[in-house]
């Protein structure tokens, strides 16, 4: 039985729990620049390069991973949000991309396999692809709307390298997350499809959009409905929303996606909105009470936390939704759905 079916079977029994972020957890370890750098001579200051920590301090990554497992997480994302050739160029670490991703997946794999051998609970590794710091849909130059810093084929290859290394390290799925540009996501989907052809293996995709305003659009302007119409051909095992806002502001958009997505819905909001210092004040009980409403209304299959979340938030969410029935996946309506910035349905 493949990992896709294993996840579907587990999600049919209960609402599953995803982990929280790695960035703030790594920052809490208060590593100095040498802690990030390790023995690598890369010519740049490495402080803040959270992805490199997979190589230089694997014990820190394992500690964080285990803290989320102890909190009740069954889906663990790798610490690879910026572990791609474009983002790592800021640190001069492009040559380490494959090594970073394989190590991250291997650490997470070892942690969950050890835990599952101990208690029999099914757990999964989601190889995380962040959006990169480039956009395909929008020009960074207001004087030249047609200018792009990268092209589609380049982004595809960047993601193919990263996703391939994640699978090599033991990832079960590829999680394309924090999607602010739908075209970037489509490049990532293309990259995974190429890997599927190359390896003759099923590599299930998870997709997670992030909204940039309360009207429910991402940075490239797509509504939730249009986004789903643009990516559903990828047959993702999960689709959902992450980051964006706190759970309170995300609720109506989760409701919309829940009604139309004929696959598992995974949502992991921020722990509220940041304060003036960029810190998150929402306590675990508040976050848990807000997402519990989603579960009670049959809107979610997998729940977790994004920015500002801690293992305490994940534990509170797990406790809040324990015993609640998972969302029932709706059937596709059989109509033709097309995506501009908004969804267009042909009902004939």
C-alpha positions as CSV (number, residue, x, y, z in Angstrom):
1,X,0.0,0.0,0.0
2,X,1.4,3.4,-1.0
3,X,1.8,6.4,1.2
4,X,-1.1,8.2,-0.5
5,X,-3.5,5.4,0.5
6,X,-2.0,5.1,4.0
7,X,-2.7,8.8,4.6
8,X,-6.2,8.6,3.2
9,X,-6.9,5.6,5.4
10,X,-5.5,7.3,8.5
11,X,-7.5,10.5,7.8
12,X,-10.7,8.6,7.4
13,X,-10.4,7.5,11.0
14,X,-9.6,10.8,12.7
15,X,-8.5,14.4,12.2
16,X,-4.8,14.2,11.9
17,X,-2.3,16.7,13.4
18,X,0.5,18.4,11.5
19,X,3.5,20.0,13.2
20,X,4.4,23.6,13.6
21,X,7.3,25.8,12.3
22,X,11.0,25.2,12.7
23,X,12.3,28.8,12.3
24,X,11.3,30.1,15.7
25,X,12.2,26.9,17.4
26,X,15.7,27.1,16.0
27,X,15.9,30.7,17.0
28,X,15.0,29.6,20.6
29,X,18.1,27.5,20.6
30,X,20.1,30.8,20.5
31,X,22.8,29.4,18.2
32,X,25.7,31.7,17.4
33,X,26.9,32.3,13.8
34,X,29.3,29.4,14.3
35,X,26.4,27.2,15.3
36,X,24.7,27.8,12.0
37,X,27.9,27.6,10.0
38,X,29.5,24.6,11.5
39,X,32.6,23.6,9.6
40,X,31.5,25.1,6.3
41,X,33.5,27.9,4.8
42,X,30.9,29.6,2.6
43,X,32.1,33.2,2.6
44,X,28.8,34.6,4.0
45,X,27.4,35.1,7.4
46,X,25.2,32.1,8.1
47,X,23.3,33.2,11.1
48,X,19.6,32.8,10.2
49,X,20.2,30.1,7.7
50,X,17.9,27.7,9.4
51,X,18.1,25.1,6.6
52,X,21.9,24.7,7.0
53,X,21.3,23.6,10.6
54,X,20.1,20.2,9.2
55,X,23.8,19.6,8.5
56,X,25.6,21.5,11.2
57,X,23.3,20.7,14.2
58,X,21.1,17.7,13.3
59,X,20.6,17.2,17.0
60,X,18.7,20.5,17.2
61,X,16.4,19.5,14.3
62,X,15.8,16.1,15.8
63,X,15.0,17.7,19.2
64,X,12.4,20.0,17.5
65,X,10.9,17.2,15.5
66,X,10.5,15.0,18.6
67,X,8.9,17.9,20.5
68,X,6.2,18.0,17.8
69,X,5.8,14.2,17.9
70,X,5.4,14.4,21.7
71,X,2.7,17.1,21.1
72,X,0.7,14.7,19.0
73,X,1.8,15.5,15.4
74,X,1.5,12.8,12.8
75,X,2.5,14.7,9.8
76,X,6.0,16.2,10.1
77,X,7.3,18.7,7.6
78,X,11.0,18.9,6.9
79,X,13.0,21.9,7.9
80,X,13.6,22.9,4.3
81,X,11.5,26.0,3.7
82,X,14.4,27.9,2.1
83,X,16.5,24.9,1.1
84,X,16.4,25.6,-2.6
85,X,19.2,27.0,-4.9
86,X,17.6,30.4,-5.3
87,X,17.1,31.1,-1.5
88,X,20.4,29.5,-0.6
89,X,22.2,31.9,-3.0
90,X,21.8,34.5,-0.3
91,X,24.1,32.5,1.9
92,X,26.5,31.2,-0.8
93,X,25.3,27.7,0.0
94,X,23.8,26.7,-3.4
95,X,26.2,23.7,-3.7
96,X,24.7,22.2,-0.5
97,X,21.1,22.2,-1.5
98,X,20.9,18.4,-2.2
99,X,22.8,17.5,0.9
100,X,20.6,19.8,3.1
101,X,17.3,18.4,1.8
102,X,18.4,14.8,2.0
103,X,19.6,15.3,5.6
104,X,16.4,17.1,6.7
105,X,14.3,14.3,5.3
106,X,16.5,11.6,6.9
107,X,16.4,13.3,10.3
108,X,12.6,13.5,10.2
109,X,12.3,10.0,8.9
110,X,14.4,8.6,11.7
111,X,12.4,10.5,14.4
112,X,9.0,9.3,13.2
113,X,10.1,5.8,12.5
114,X,11.4,5.5,16.0
115,X,8.2,6.9,17.5
116,X,6.0,4.7,15.4
117,X,8.0,1.6,16.3
118,X,7.3,2.6,19.9
119,X,3.6,3.2,19.8
120,X,2.2,2.0,16.4
121,X,0.8,5.4,15.5
122,X,1.1,6.1,11.7
123,X,3.2,9.1,10.9
124,X,4.3,10.7,7.7
125,X,7.2,12.9,6.4
126,X,6.2,15.8,4.2
127,X,9.1,17.2,2.2
128,X,8.6,21.0,2.4
129,X,9.1,23.3,-0.6
130,X,8.8,27.0,0.2
131,X,7.9,29.6,-2.4
132,X,11.4,30.9,-3.0
133,X,12.0,34.7,-2.9
134,X,11.2,35.1,-6.6
135,X,7.8,35.4,-8.3
136,X,6.9,34.3,-11.8
137,X,3.6,36.2,-12.0
138,X,4.8,39.7,-11.1
139,X,7.6,42.0,-12.1
140,X,9.9,43.2,-9.3
141,X,10.4,46.4,-11.4
142,X,7.5,48.8,-11.5
143,X,9.0,50.5,-14.5
144,X,9.0,47.2,-16.5
145,X,5.9,45.0,-16.0
146,X,7.3,42.4,-18.3
147,X,10.6,41.8,-16.5
148,X,11.1,38.6,-14.5
149,X,14.2,37.8,-12.4
150,X,13.8,34.1,-13.3
151,X,11.8,32.0,-15.8
152,X,9.4,29.1,-15.4
153,X,11.9,26.5,-16.6
154,X,14.5,27.7,-14.1
155,X,12.0,27.4,-11.2
156,X,11.0,23.9,-12.3
157,X,14.6,22.8,-12.2
158,X,15.2,24.4,-8.8
159,X,12.3,22.6,-7.4
160,X,13.2,19.3,-9.1
161,X,16.6,19.3,-7.5
162,X,15.1,20.0,-4.0
163,X,12.2,17.6,-4.3
164,X,14.4,14.8,-5.6
165,X,16.8,15.1,-2.6
166,X,13.8,15.1,-0.2
167,X,12.6,11.9,-1.7
168,X,16.1,10.4,-1.5
169,X,16.2,11.3,2.2
170,X,12.9,9.5,2.9
171,X,10.1,12.0,2.4
172,X,6.6,10.4,1.8
173,X,5.1,13.5,0.2
174,X,6.2,16.8,-1.4
175,X,4.5,19.7,0.4
176,X,4.4,22.8,-1.8
177,X,3.5,25.4,0.9
178,X,3.0,29.1,1.5
179,X,2.0,29.5,-2.1
180,X,1.8,33.3,-2.7
181,X,2.2,32.9,-6.5
182,X,0.1,30.3,-8.2
183,X,2.6,30.1,-11.1
184,X,5.4,29.2,-8.8
185,X,3.3,26.4,-7.4
186,X,2.6,25.1,-10.9
187,X,6.3,25.1,-11.6
188,X,6.8,23.0,-8.4
189,X,4.0,20.6,-9.6
190,X,5.8,20.3,-12.9
191,X,9.0,19.5,-11.1
192,X,7.4,16.7,-9.1
193,X,5.7,15.3,-12.2
194,X,9.1,15.1,-13.9
195,X,10.4,13.2,-10.9
196,X,7.4,10.8,-11.1
197,X,8.3,10.1,-14.8
198,X,12.0,9.7,-14.0
199,X,11.6,7.4,-11.1
200,X,8.4,5.6,-12.2
201,X,7.0,6.1,-8.7
202,X,4.0,7.8,-7.2
203,X,5.1,11.0,-5.4
204,X,2.0,12.5,-3.7
205,X,1.7,16.2,-3.6
206,X,0.4,18.4,-0.9
207,X,-0.6,22.0,-1.7
208,X,-1.0,24.9,0.7
209,X,-1.9,28.4,-0.4
210,X,-1.3,31.6,1.6
211,X,-3.5,34.6,1.5
212,X,-2.2,38.2,1.5
213,X,-5.4,40.1,2.2
214,X,-8.7,39.5,3.9
215,X,-10.6,39.3,0.6
216,X,-9.1,35.9,0.2
217,X,-6.5,36.3,-2.6
218,X,-2.8,35.4,-2.8
219,X,-0.1,37.8,-4.0
220,X,-0.7,36.8,-7.6
221,X,-4.3,37.8,-7.2
222,X,-6.1,34.4,-7.2
223,X,-9.1,33.7,-5.1
224,X,-9.3,30.4,-3.2
225,X,-11.7,29.0,-5.8
226,X,-9.5,30.1,-8.7
227,X,-6.4,28.6,-7.1
228,X,-8.1,25.3,-6.7
229,X,-9.3,25.3,-10.3
230,X,-5.7,26.1,-11.4
231,X,-4.0,23.2,-9.4
232,X,-6.6,20.4,-9.0
233,X,-5.2,18.6,-12.1
234,X,-2.2,17.8,-9.9
235,X,-4.4,15.4,-7.9
236,X,-3.0,16.5,-4.6
237,X,-3.5,14.3,-1.6
238,X,-4.2,17.4,0.4
239,X,-4.9,21.0,-0.3
240,X,-5.4,23.9,2.1
241,X,-4.3,27.2,3.6
242,X,-1.4,28.1,5.8
243,X,0.3,31.1,7.3
244,X,-1.8,34.1,6.1
245,X,-3.6,35.3,9.2
246,X,-4.8,33.8,12.5
247,X,-7.5,31.1,12.5
248,X,-10.2,33.6,13.1
249,X,-9.6,35.6,9.9
250,X,-8.9,32.4,7.9
251,X,-12.2,30.8,8.8
252,X,-14.4,31.9,5.9
253,X,-11.7,31.0,3.4
254,X,-11.4,27.5,4.9
255,X,-15.1,27.2,4.5
256,X,-15.0,28.0,0.8
257,X,-12.2,25.6,0.1
258,X,-13.8,22.8,2.2
259,X,-16.9,23.0,0.0
260,X,-15.1,22.5,-3.3
261,X,-11.9,20.5,-2.8
262,X,-12.4,16.8,-3.5
263,X,-9.4,15.8,-1.5
264,X,-8.2,16.1,2.1
265,X,-8.1,19.6,3.5
266,X,-5.1,20.6,5.6
267,X,-4.9,23.9,7.4
268,X,-2.2,25.4,9.6
269,X,-2.8,29.0,10.4
270,X,-0.5,31.4,12.3
271,X,-1.0,31.8,16.0
272,X,-2.9,35.0,15.5
273,X,-1.4,38.1,14.0
274,X,2.0,39.5,15.0
275,X,2.2,42.4,17.4
276,X,4.2,45.6,16.7
277,X,7.4,43.8,17.5
278,X,6.6,41.0,15.0
279,X,6.0,38.5,17.8
280,X,2.9,36.3,18.3
281,X,0.9,36.6,21.4
282,X,-1.9,34.2,20.8
283,X,-1.9,31.5,23.5
284,X,-2.3,27.8,22.6
285,X,-5.8,27.5,24.1
286,X,-7.0,30.4,21.9
287,X,-5.6,28.9,18.7
288,X,-7.0,25.5,19.7
289,X,-10.5,26.8,20.4
290,X,-10.6,28.6,17.0
291,X,-9.6,25.6,14.9
292,X,-11.9,23.3,17.0
293,X,-14.8,25.2,15.5
294,X,-13.6,24.2,12.0
295,X,-13.4,20.6,13.1
296,X,-16.9,20.7,14.7
297,X,-18.3,22.1,11.5
298,X,-16.7,19.3,9.4
299,X,-14.3,21.6,7.6
300,X,-10.9,19.9,8.2
301,X,-9.0,16.7,7.9
302,X,-5.6,17.8,9.1
303,X,-4.8,20.7,11.4
304,X,-1.5,22.2,12.6
305,X,0.2,25.5,13.2
306,X,2.3,28.0,11.2
307,X,4.1,31.2,12.4
308,X,4.1,31.8,16.1
309,X,3.0,28.2,16.9
310,X,4.9,26.1,19.4
311,X,4.7,22.4,20.5
312,X,2.3,23.7,23.1
313,X,0.0,25.0,20.4
314,X,0.1,21.7,18.5
315,X,-0.6,19.8,21.7
316,X,-3.6,22.0,22.5
317,X,-5.0,21.6,18.9
318,X,-4.6,17.8,19.2
319,X,-6.4,17.7,22.5
320,X,-9.2,20.1,21.2
321,X,-10.1,18.0,18.2
322,X,-9.6,14.6,19.7
323,X,-12.6,12.4,19.0
324,X,-14.2,14.8,16.5
325,X,-15.1,13.3,13.1
326,X,-12.9,14.2,10.1
327,X,-14.3,16.2,7.2
328,X,-16.1,14.2,4.6
329,X,-14.5,14.7,1.2
330,X,-17.1,16.0,-1.3
331,X,-17.4,14.5,-4.8
332,X,-16.3,16.5,-7.8
333,X,-19.2,18.2,-9.5
334,X,-18.2,17.2,-13.0
335,X,-18.3,20.7,-14.3
336,X,-15.6,22.5,-16.2
337,X,-13.8,25.0,-13.9
338,X,-11.4,27.5,-15.4
339,X,-9.1,29.9,-13.5
340,X,-8.4,33.5,-14.2
341,X,-7.9,35.6,-11.1
342,X,-11.3,34.3,-10.2
343,X,-13.0,31.0,-11.0
344,X,-15.1,30.5,-14.1
345,X,-17.5,27.6,-14.3
346,X,-19.0,26.2,-17.5
347,X,-22.2,24.5,-16.6
348,X,-23.7,23.1,-19.7
